[in-house]
């Protein structure tokens, strides 16, 4: 139990670091937290939707989302749960405002898979797909 608890805590700390780096707009730190061949799947049919491959594309995806919202995009983790085997599930509330006044506030599930203390995959499940699609249009 101690090994699993320790591993789960370490995995949660890495995922928290991803959210903290985004909050601080530290794109270099985000890139360092991901494997070079990592993937992020934004599971929605919108401007930012689809599979982003490689840490550079992931950083570009996150940078574009911050830019499109004038820096107002706020992903705030509500709950993080880890299994001690490299998987961390995050209930996250994401909000932001576009420069034209559109806004959204969406509860989402983001599943991280880690390997060797770095992120290898992210699967992002959107709470209200239609509202998020309209926001990013």
Helices and strands as residue ranges (DSSP letters): H 2-23, H 27-33, E 34-43, E 50-53, H 55-68, E 74-82, E 87-97, E 103-115, E 118-125, H 129-136
